[in-house]
Amino acid sequence: KIISSLLILTLIFSCANQQTGSAIVKNDDELTLNTKKLLESYINNDFSLWEELISDDCEILFNNIILDKKSVIEGIKKDHTLFKSLTISDNYAHTNYFKNGATWTNHWFTNTAVGNFTGEKTSARAHTDLKWENGKVVRFQVYYDPTFQIKEANAMSEMSK
């Protein structure tokens, strides 16, 4: 009886969570397009849109490491020193407008680059989640394997010795 009761309670809570967590999903709205523009501006080494759209107190998590806006922008600017031929492919994003008022954009893409110091071509699949409030990103979560960046930074360091 206890197991049956737990199972019924689990189903009830599951259904309740689905109803409160439902969302309208769009892939051609302003927030989705702005997310893609952020990536394009990164490729073009222009971070003015980043300064504009990311709130100054944005909580940024890079593979669950908490960083601040200034550090992130300075860090990704260095990609243009480490790499040439930065390109993006498989670029897809959509924004979830949840009934509880939360708004999140999910973004997937592949970043391909050629190292300026190793000469190696590398591709890395990435995923980002952006939480929006009043047209600004207040939480930015980034997930990908940075091994290629670390390798290129080490090669740059070795060449400068």
Protein Blocks (a to p, Z undefined) as FASTA:
>chain_A
ZZmmmmmmmmmmmmmmmmmmgccddfkbfklmmmmmmmmmmmnopaklmmmmpcfklccd
eehiacdfklmmmmmmmmmmmpghiacehiacdddddfkopacdddddddddddfklopa
cddddddddddeehiafbdcddddfklmmmmmmmmmmmmZZ
